[in-house]
Amino acid sequence: MRRAISTLLAVTLIAAVALSTFTSIFILSQRRASTSVAGLDRILDYVHQHEVTRLAAVVLGEVIRLKNLGSKPVELEYLVVLDDAVRVIKLSSGDPCESLGVDAECSHHVGRGNLLVAITKSGVLVFPEKIEFEAPPSEATVIIPIVFSFRNLNDLGKEFDIDPELIAKPYPGGSGKRGITGKTVLILPRGREDEYFNEYVTTACKGTKDNRVPFGVLVVGYDPSWLKEQLTNSTAPPRFSILLSGPKMTGQEKLCTSKEVLPLTEQGFRVKIHNFTGTIRVFDESGNVIACSSSTPGVCDNIASAVGVWYYGTVLKWSVYIDGVASYLGYYQRAPSGQGQSVSYEPYLFLGDIDGNGVVDIIFISEDAHYGSVSAINDTDDLSDYSTEPLKLVLLRVGYELGYPDGSIDGSKYAGVTLYLNLIFHDNSYPDESQLNDIDRTDWVMRILLVDEKGNEYIIREYRYQEICNYHQTLVTNTDRSKYFTKVSQSVYIPIPSSGKYWIVVAIQDPYYFEKSGSYYINDADITVGIEIIGVVPFMR
């Protein structure tokens, strides 16, 4: 490279090279029909490759000596050196360090500086151990795969140290001033009577004309408990998580359990179904099945998978058929919020694999039924929701893997970490080419934060609506060629100060609320924002 670049940008670029490996791991995520957990297997394979690939390095003036301490030959493509800045050196064909057999050594002139990392031709990052060749390695820096085991919101709260008030069940009388608000809020209106456990659920109610119901937004994902079971029992039939939302219905639409009928007739509703065993079919306006997923083999042969997010069914006159048994069903209805009343994020959070890559997605969705524009309310006035404060996910798993029981990162030991994640986004501003005119207030929907022991927050990366709103298609009519949400792979370098304890936090919010300016409605877009957290590379000092 002809000139030095800043440390932050260079490390980010380096991380991007490593991220190409993850990209190949998750390429199947773009296919709705995938039911494999191969993505997780390949993550673990990457970790294995990283652990068996080891180098020792000694700096001799302007020359670095390398020795392959690993159990297999290694082929290197780049050396990254730090002096006053970061320099990336590409090894030419035939360079002595390009290919190193087991126990082989080589020397390379790098000028002034220290070797930060070597990158293999297959994209594995190798952090050389600064030791004499004869000495055993003292400690190696490894890539940390973030493999979560949460199955529900209670597990999620513990895993990410979430404020319990922000994910509490929204029972009557329990509403507060933190979380989500609007003209109406989603609650479980009759307490636990609208919650069902280990219950049969179906849209094929007795006496109904059709065996299906319309929907505003439908989310279908593989249930987290099934994903976990797949690691030890690959033959287990799939189980699903489902979120069904909509506006006020006609009074004919019903969802039934073995105990009672749930008429979907209120001002708006949501139904959350966990650990569902059964069949889900999505129908178009003509009554044709356009997508299907089932726990029973053969039921959905030659039909596109229903796993994913389906928006604006009430606009497109689409409907859904559901029939099976669920571990949990919650029926949330809209109620006037009153002045200052809010509910938690619980009705707006979905946990499940929505793209079939074997990794649980954490989805926050405030979209309910409709799209809107600069001259029309998004999701209608009564359905518009917005955050009173962000939901913060503390990545305790990073500190745990580094050996710290409180989930922190020790600044005296680690200079920084690179976080690998996938960002999922969608909004209901339409048409797509006018989104920036519709939402003229700039604000963020997701942040990566570094938090110190005193609770001070440092913004590392901020994703604003204006940055990511144009990467998806709001209204989809051709499900074969179009995609609803965007999924962007990201690598974020997080520098760590030289002393103290620090935590990495991911914050999400919907900052847009209903406003009227003259004859126009502004800043009321509803959004879907989600994350898949894949892994972390720590950089030792």
Buried (B, 14 or more C-beta within 10 A) or exposed (E): EEEEBEBEEBBBBBBBBBBEBBBEBBEBBEBBBBBBBBBBEBBEEBBEBBBEBBBBBBBEEEEBBBBBBBEEEBEBBBBBBBEEBBBBBEBEEEBEBBBBEEEBBBEBEBEEBBBBBBBBEBBBBBBBBBBEEEEEEEEBBBBBBBBBEBBBBEBBBEBBBBBEEBBBBBBEEBBBEBBBBBBBBBBBBEEEEBBBEEBBBBBBBEEBEBBBBBBBBBBBBBBBBBBBBBBEEEEEEBBBBBBBBBBBBEEEBBBBBEEEEBBBBBBBBBBBBBBBBBBBBBBBEEEEBBBBBBBEEEEBEEBBBBBBBBBBBBBBEBBBBBBBBBBBBBBBBBBEBEEEBBBBBBBBBBBBBBBBBBBBBBBBBBBBBBBBBBEBBBBBBBBBBBBBBBBBBBBBBBBBBBEBEEBBBBBEBBBBBBBBBBBBBBBBBBEBEEBBEBBEEEBBBBBBBBBBEEEEBBEBBBBBBBBBBEBBBBBBEEBEEEBBBBBBBBBBBBBBEEEBBBBBBBBBBBBBBBEEEEEBBBBBBBBBBBBBBBBBBBBEE
